[in-house]
Amino acid sequence: MHGLKLEDAKYYQKGGKLEIGLASVAYCEGLLDALRLLGVVKFSW
């Protein structure tokens, strides 16, 4: 999943839509945090 969002961010960056690229990365970070809080995955920042 994170790889897809990274590719999305790169795509939007190349198109000059930096806000959308940043939103894509932030969305992925939120999903990862939610999974960590639910105990589905374990990692630390």
ABEGO torsion letter per residue (X at the ends): XAAAAAAAAAAAAAAGBAAAAAAAAAAAAAAAAAAAAAGABBBBX
